[in-house]
Amino acid sequence: MSFWRPGAGMVLLSVKVQPKSRRPGVQGLAPDVEGERLRIGVAEPAEDGRANKAVCDILARALGLPAGAVNVTHGKTSRQKTIQIDVPPDAIAQKLEALCPPP
């Protein structure tokens, strides 16, 4: 199962966040009970939504999107989050797959 799934005019991503990471950015895939999650490290601590904002900024930059197109929808206080990207799936599928190329 992939770390992302299409929706109506948007994409949902399953991510695992590592706050206070020494290596901020996309760090590959992390195994999960429900499949895989995209692992993202952020330098910010998990306080006052700073890590959530950093995750959205990292994904927006990596995918070439405006910051407002990426939002945390579930798991705002958890390391495991669901991120909504307000872009049609067919317009972004290749960029998503390029984030974690197969070994």
C-alpha positions in Angstrom: 0.0 0.0 0.0 1.3 3.4 -0.9 1.8 6.3 1.5 -0.7 8.4 -0.5 -4.2 7.9 -1.8 -6.3 10.0 -4.2 -9.5 11.9 -3.2 -11.9 14.1 -5.0 -9.6 16.9 -6.3 -7.0 16.3 -3.6 -4.5 13.8 -2.3 -4.2 12.4 1.3 -0.7 11.4 2.6 0.1 9.3 5.6 3.2 10.7 7.3 5.3 10.0 10.3 7.0 13.2 11.7 10.3 13.3 13.6 10.4 16.7 15.5 13.8 18.1 16.4 15.5 16.1 13.6 19.1 16.7 12.8 18.2 16.0 9.1 15.1 18.0 8.2 13.3 16.9 5.1 11.8 13.8 3.5 13.6 10.7 4.8 12.0 7.8 3.0 9.3 5.5 4.1 8.4 4.1 7.5 6.5 0.8 8.0 3.1 1.1 9.6 0.3 -1.3 10.6 -1.8 0.1 7.7 1.0 0.1 5.1 3.7 2.7 4.8 4.1 6.3 5.9 6.3 9.0 4.4 8.9 9.8 7.0 9.6 13.6 7.4 12.1 15.2 9.8 11.6 18.7 11.0 14.1 20.8 13.0 11.2 22.5 15.0 9.9 21.1 18.2 6.4 19.7 18.5 5.1 22.9 20.3 2.4 25.3 19.3 2.0 23.7 15.9 5.5 24.6 14.8 6.3 21.0 13.7 3.0 20.8 11.8 3.8 24.0 9.9 7.3 22.8 9.1 5.9 19.5 7.7 3.6 21.4 5.4 6.4 23.8 4.3 8.8 20.8 3.5 6.1 19.0 1.5 5.1 22.2 -0.4 8.7 22.9 -1.4 9.4 19.2 -2.3 6.3 19.1 -4.5 6.6 22.6 -6.0 3.3 23.8 -4.5 2.1 26.9 -2.6 2.2 26.4 1.1 -1.5 26.9 1.4 -2.2 23.8 -0.7 -0.8 21.5 2.1 -2.6 21.0 5.4 -2.6 18.6 8.4 -6.1 17.1 8.6 -5.6 14.4 11.3 -3.0 13.8 14.0 -2.2 17.4 14.8 -0.8 16.3 18.2 0.6 13.0 17.1 3.7 12.0 15.1 1.5 10.1 12.7 -0.5 12.5 10.6 -2.7 12.7 7.6 -1.8 15.5 5.2 -4.2 16.9 2.6 -2.8 18.3 -0.6 -5.4 20.4 -2.5 -4.2 19.4 -6.0 -5.8 16.9 -8.4 -4.2 13.4 -8.0 -3.3 13.1 -11.7 -1.4 16.4 -11.5 0.9 15.3 -8.7 1.1 11.5 -8.7 4.6 11.4 -10.4 6.0 14.0 -7.9 4.7 12.0 -5.0 6.2 8.8 -6.2 9.5 10.6 -6.9 9.7 11.5 -3.2 10.5 7.8 -2.4 11.9 5.9 -5.3 11.9 2.1 -5.0 15.2 0.6 -3.8 
